[in-house]
């Protein structure tokens, strides 16, 4: 549901900040899925590591987007 909301926001809005907010929602939905699946499989630690990588990439994306938006 969270991914669908993010996709809808990204497609329908024309504002750059709103589109980035939709992308953040989609990334957070992917993180929730990765962490949930890694909880049920003890050997799936890669899911948590990949979620951490996605969080770092999302933070960098947000920093660049804010720098461009407030230039």
N, CA, C and O atoms as a GROMACS GRO file, in nm:
protein
  284
    1UNK      N    1   0.082  -0.119   0.000
    1UNK     CA    2   0.000   0.000   0.000
    1UNK      C    3   0.087   0.125   0.000
    1UNK      O    4   0.059   0.220  -0.073
    2UNK      N    5   0.191   0.125   0.082
    2UNK     CA    6   0.280   0.241   0.091
    2UNK      C    7   0.351   0.265  -0.042
    2UNK      O    8   0.367   0.380  -0.083
    3UNK      N    9   0.393   0.159  -0.108
    3UNK     CA   10   0.458   0.173  -0.237
    3UNK      C   11   0.363   0.230  -0.341
    3UNK      O   12   0.402   0.315  -0.421
    4UNK      N   13   0.238   0.185  -0.339
    4UNK     CA   14   0.138   0.235  -0.435
    4UNK      C   15   0.108   0.383  -0.412
    4UNK      O   16   0.091   0.458  -0.507
    5UNK      N   17   0.103   0.425  -0.287
    5UNK     CA   18   0.081   0.567  -0.257
    5UNK      C   19   0.198   0.650  -0.307
    5UNK      O   20   0.178   0.756  -0.366
    6UNK      N   21   0.320   0.604  -0.284
    6UNK     CA   22   0.438   0.675  -0.332
    6UNK      C   23   0.442   0.683  -0.483
    6UNK      O   24   0.478   0.787  -0.539
    7UNK      N   25   0.405   0.574  -0.551
    7UNK     CA   26   0.402   0.574  -0.696
    7UNK      C   27   0.297   0.669  -0.750
    7UNK      O   28   0.321   0.740  -0.848
    8UNK      N   29   0.180   0.672  -0.686
    8UNK     CA   30   0.074   0.763  -0.728
    8UNK      C   31   0.116   0.909  -0.711
    8UNK      O   32   0.093   0.991  -0.799
    9UNK      N   33   0.179   0.940  -0.599
    9UNK     CA   34   0.225   1.076  -0.575
    9UNK      C   35   0.332   1.115  -0.676
    9UNK      O   36   0.330   1.226  -0.728
   10UNK      N   37   0.424   1.025  -0.705
   10UNK     CA   38   0.531   1.055  -0.799
   10UNK      C   39   0.479   1.078  -0.941
   10UNK      O   40   0.533   1.160  -1.014
   11UNK      N   41   0.376   1.006  -0.978
   11UNK     CA   42   0.323   1.019  -1.114
   11UNK      C   43   0.233   1.140  -1.129
   11UNK      O   44   0.238   1.208  -1.231
   12UNK      N   45   0.151   1.169  -1.029
   12UNK     CA   46   0.050   1.273  -1.046
   12UNK      C   47   0.098   1.415  -1.015
   12UNK      O   48   0.045   1.511  -1.070
   13UNK      N   49   0.196   1.430  -0.930
   13UNK     CA   50   0.240   1.564  -0.891
   13UNK      C   51   0.343   1.618  -0.989
   13UNK      O   52   0.422   1.542  -1.045
   14UNK      N   53   0.342   1.749  -1.009
   14UNK     CA   54   0.439   1.813  -1.095
   14UNK      C   55   0.544   1.888  -1.016
   14UNK      O   56   0.646   1.929  -1.071
   15UNK      N   57   0.520   1.906  -0.888
   15UNK     CA   58   0.616   1.974  -0.801
   15UNK      C   59   0.734   1.880  -0.772
   15UNK      O   60   0.713   1.762  -0.742
   16UNK      N   61   0.855   1.932  -0.780
   16UNK     CA   62   0.975   1.849  -0.760
   16UNK      C   63   0.979   1.792  -0.619
   16UNK      O   64   1.014   1.676  -0.600
   17UNK      N   65   0.945   1.873  -0.520
   17UNK     CA   66   0.948   1.828  -0.382
   17UNK      C   67   0.845   1.716  -0.360
   17UNK      O   68   0.873   1.620  -0.289
   18UNK      N   69   0.728   1.728  -0.420
   18UNK     CA   70   0.626   1.625  -0.404
   18UNK      C   71   0.668   1.494  -0.471
   18UNK      O   72   0.643   1.386  -0.418
   19UNK      N   73   0.732   1.503  -0.586
   19UNK     CA   74   0.780   1.383  -0.654
   19UNK      C   75   0.888   1.315  -0.569
   19UNK      O   76   0.888   1.192  -0.557
   20UNK      N   77   0.978   1.392  -0.512
   20UNK     CA   78   1.081   1.334  -0.425
   20UNK      C   79   1.021   1.273  -0.300
   20UNK      O   80   1.071   1.172  -0.250
   21UNK      N   81   0.915   1.333  -0.248
   21UNK     CA   82   0.846   1.275  -0.133
   21UNK      C   83   0.786   1.139  -0.170
   21UNK      O   84   0.788   1.046  -0.090
   22UNK      N   85   0.731   1.130  -0.291
   22UNK     CA   86   0.678   1.002  -0.338
   22UNK      C   87   0.786   0.897  -0.354
   22UNK      O   88   0.765   0.780  -0.323
   23UNK      N   89   0.904   0.939  -0.404
   23UNK     CA   90   1.016   0.846  -0.415
   23UNK      C   91   1.062   0.798  -0.279
   23UNK      O   92   1.097   0.681  -0.263
   24UNK      N   93   1.063   0.886  -0.181
   24UNK     CA   94   1.100   0.847  -0.045
   24UNK      C   95   1.001   0.746   0.012
   24UNK      O   96   1.041   0.652   0.081
   25UNK      N   97   0.874   0.764  -0.017
   25UNK     CA   98   0.774   0.667   0.028
   25UNK      C   99   0.799   0.530  -0.035
   25UNK      O  100   0.787   0.427   0.032
   26UNK      N  101   0.833   0.528  -0.163
   26UNK     CA  102   0.859   0.401  -0.228
   26UNK      C  103   0.985   0.334  -0.172
   26UNK      O  104   0.987   0.212  -0.153
   27UNK      N  105   1.088   0.412  -0.144
   27UNK     CA  106   1.209   0.354  -0.084
   27UNK      C  107   1.181   0.300   0.056
   27UNK      O  108   1.233   0.195   0.094
   28UNK      N  109   1.100   0.372   0.133
   28UNK     CA  110   1.067   0.324   0.268
   28UNK      C  111   0.983   0.196   0.262
   28UNK      O  112   0.998   0.109   0.348
   29UNK      N  113   0.896   0.186   0.164
   29UNK     CA  114   0.818   0.062   0.149
   29UNK      C  115   0.910  -0.056   0.117
   29UNK      O  116   0.889  -0.166   0.168
   30UNK      N  117   1.009  -0.033   0.033
   30UNK     CA  118   1.104  -0.140   0.002
   30UNK      C  119   1.184  -0.178   0.126
   30UNK      O  120   1.211  -0.296   0.149
   31UNK      N  121   1.222  -0.079   0.206
   31UNK     CA  122   1.296  -0.108   0.329
   31UNK      C  123   1.213  -0.191   0.426
   31UNK      O  124   1.265  -0.285   0.487
   32UNK      N  125   1.088  -0.158   0.440
   32UNK     CA  126   1.000  -0.234   0.531
   32UNK      C  127   0.991  -0.379   0.485
   32UNK      O  128   0.995  -0.470   0.568
   33UNK      N  129   0.977  -0.401   0.354
   33UNK     CA  130   0.971  -0.538   0.302
   33UNK      C  131   1.101  -0.613   0.325
   33UNK      O  132   1.098  -0.730   0.365
   34UNK      N  133   1.214  -0.550   0.302
   34UNK     CA  134   1.342  -0.617   0.321
   34UNK      C  135   1.364  -0.657   0.466
   34UNK      O  136   1.409  -0.768   0.494
   35UNK      N  137   1.334  -0.567   0.557
   35UNK     CA  138   1.353  -0.597   0.699
   35UNK      C  139   1.254  -0.704   0.746
   35UNK      O  140   1.290  -0.790   0.826
   36UNK      N  141   1.131  -0.698   0.698
   36UNK     CA  142   1.032  -0.798   0.737
   36UNK      C  143   1.071  -0.937   0.687
   36UNK      O  144   1.057  -1.034   0.761
   37UNK      N  145   1.119  -0.947   0.564
   37UNK     CA  146   1.160  -1.077   0.513
   37UNK      C  147   1.285  -1.128   0.582
   37UNK      O  148   1.300  -1.248   0.602
   38UNK      N  149   1.375  -1.037   0.620
   38UNK     CA  150   1.496  -1.083   0.688
   38UNK      C  151   1.466  -1.130   0.831
   38UNK      O  152   1.544  -1.207   0.888
   39UNK      N  153   1.356  -1.084   0.889
   39UNK     CA  154   1.319  -1.130   1.023
   39UNK      C  155   1.276  -1.276   1.021
   39UNK      O  156   1.301  -1.349   1.117
   40UNK      N  157   1.212  -1.320   0.913
   40UNK     CA  158   1.163  -1.456   0.906
   40UNK      C  159   1.268  -1.556   0.860
   40UNK      O  160   1.249  -1.677   0.877
   41UNK      N  161   1.377  -1.509   0.802
   41UNK     CA  162   1.484  -1.598   0.758
   41UNK      C  163   1.613  -1.553   0.826
   41UNK      O  164   1.663  -1.444   0.797
   42UNK      N  165   1.666  -1.635   0.914
   42UNK     CA  166   1.783  -1.596   0.994
   42UNK      C  167   1.907  -1.577   0.908
   42UNK      O  168   1.997  -1.502   0.946
   43UNK      N  169   1.915  -1.642   0.794
   43UNK     CA  170   2.032  -1.629   0.708
   43UNK      C  171   2.019  -1.517   0.606
   43UNK      O  172   2.107  -1.500   0.522
   44UNK      N  173   1.913  -1.441   0.613
   44UNK     CA  174   1.889  -1.334   0.516
   44UNK      C  175   1.932  -1.200   0.575
   44UNK      O  176   1.855  -1.104   0.573
   45UNK      N  177   2.053  -1.193   0.627
   45UNK     CA  178   2.105  -1.069   0.682
   45UNK      C  179   2.132  -0.967   0.571
   45UNK      O  180   2.140  -0.847   0.597
   46UNK      N  181   2.145  -1.016   0.447
   46UNK     CA  182   2.167  -0.926   0.335
   46UNK      C  183   2.051  -0.830   0.317
   46UNK      O  184   2.070  -0.719   0.268
   47UNK      N  185   1.932  -0.872   0.355
   47UNK     CA  186   1.816  -0.783   0.346
   47UNK      C  187   1.832  -0.660   0.434
   47UNK      O  188   1.799  -0.549   0.393
   48UNK      N  189   1.881  -0.681   0.554
   48UNK     CA  190   1.902  -0.568   0.644
   48UNK      C  191   2.016  -0.480   0.595
   48UNK      O  192   2.009  -0.358   0.606
   49UNK      N  193   2.121  -0.540   0.541
   49UNK     CA  194   2.232  -0.461   0.488
   49UNK      C  195   2.188  -0.381   0.365
   49UNK      O  196   2.227  -0.265   0.349
   50UNK      N  197   2.107  -0.442   0.281
   50UNK     CA  198   2.057  -0.371   0.164
   50UNK      C  199   1.964  -0.258   0.205
   50UNK      O  200   1.964  -0.152   0.142
   51UNK      N  201   1.884  -0.279   0.310
   51UNK     CA  202   1.797  -0.174   0.360
   51UNK      C  203   1.880  -0.057   0.413
   51UNK      O  204   1.844   0.058   0.391
   52UNK      N  205   1.988  -0.086   0.481
   52UNK     CA  206   2.077   0.019   0.530
   52UNK      C  207   2.138   0.096   0.413
   52UNK      O  208   2.150   0.219   0.419
   53UNK      N  209   2.176   0.026   0.307
   53UNK     CA  210   2.228   0.091   0.188
   53UNK      C  211   2.123   0.182   0.124
   53UNK      O  212   2.156   0.293   0.081
   54UNK      N  213   1.999   0.137   0.119
   54UNK     CA  214   1.891   0.218   0.063
   54UNK      C  215   1.869   0.344   0.147
   54UNK      O  216   1.843   0.451   0.091
   55UNK      N  217   1.880   0.333   0.278
   55UNK     CA  218   1.864   0.450   0.364
   55UNK      C  219   1.974   0.552   0.337
   55UNK      O  220   1.946   0.672   0.333
   56UNK      N  221   2.097   0.506   0.318
   56UNK     CA  222   2.208   0.596   0.288
   56UNK      C  223   2.186   0.665   0.154
   56UNK      O  224   2.208   0.786   0.141
   57UNK      N  225   2.144   0.589   0.053
   57UNK     CA  226   2.119   0.647  -0.079
   57UNK      C  227   2.003   0.747  -0.073
   57UNK      O  228   2.009   0.851  -0.138
   58UNK      N  229   1.900   0.718   0.004
   58UNK     CA  230   1.787   0.809   0.017
   58UNK      C  231   1.829   0.938   0.086
   58UNK      O  232   1.782   1.046   0.050
   59UNK      N  233   1.916   0.929   0.185
   59UNK     CA  234   1.964   1.049   0.252
   59UNK      C  235   2.046   1.136   0.156
   59UNK      O  236   2.033   1.259   0.156
   60UNK      N  237   2.130   1.073   0.075
   60UNK     CA  238   2.208   1.148  -0.023
   60UNK      C  239   2.117   1.210  -0.128
   60UNK      O  240   2.140   1.323  -0.171
   61UNK      N  241   2.015   1.138  -0.170
   61UNK     CA  242   1.919   1.191  -0.266
   61UNK      C  243   1.846   1.313  -0.210
   61UNK      O  244   1.827   1.413  -0.279
   62UNK      N  245   1.807   1.304  -0.085
   62UNK     CA  246   1.738   1.416  -0.022
   62UNK      C  247   1.828   1.538  -0.010
   62UNK      O  248   1.784   1.650  -0.032
   63UNK      N  249   1.954   1.516   0.026
   63UNK     CA  250   2.047   1.628   0.039
   63UNK      C  251   2.070   1.697  -0.095
   63UNK      O  252   2.071   1.820  -0.102
   64UNK      N  253   2.087   1.620  -0.200
   64UNK     CA  254   2.106   1.679  -0.334
   64UNK      C  255   1.981   1.750  -0.380
   64UNK      O  256   1.988   1.860  -0.436
   65UNK      N  257   1.865   1.689  -0.357
   65UNK     CA  258   1.739   1.750  -0.399
   65UNK      C  259   1.714   1.882  -0.327
   65UNK      O  260   1.670   1.979  -0.389
   66UNK      N  261   1.741   1.886  -0.198
   66UNK     CA  262   1.723   2.011  -0.124
   66UNK      C  263   1.822   2.117  -0.168
   66UNK      O  264   1.788   2.236  -0.172
   67UNK      N  265   1.943   2.077  -0.202
   67UNK     CA  266   2.041   2.174  -0.252
   67UNK      C  267   1.996   2.231  -0.387
   67UNK      O  268   2.013   2.350  -0.412
   68UNK      N  269   1.939   2.148  -0.472
   68UNK     CA  270   1.891   2.196  -0.600
   68UNK      C  271   1.767   2.282  -0.583
   68UNK      O  272   1.753   2.385  -0.650
   69UNK      N  273   1.677   2.242  -0.495
   69UNK     CA  274   1.550   2.313  -0.478
   69UNK      C  275   1.570   2.451  -0.417
   69UNK      O  276   1.499   2.545  -0.452
   70UNK      N  277   1.664   2.464  -0.326
   70UNK     CA  278   1.682   2.592  -0.257
   70UNK      C  279   1.799   2.673  -0.311
   70UNK      O  280   1.849   2.763  -0.244
   71UNK      N  281   1.843   2.640  -0.431
   71UNK     CA  282   1.952   2.714  -0.492
   71UNK      C  283   1.910   2.853  -0.531
   71UNK      O  284   1.991   2.929  -0.584
   0.00000   0.00000   0.00000
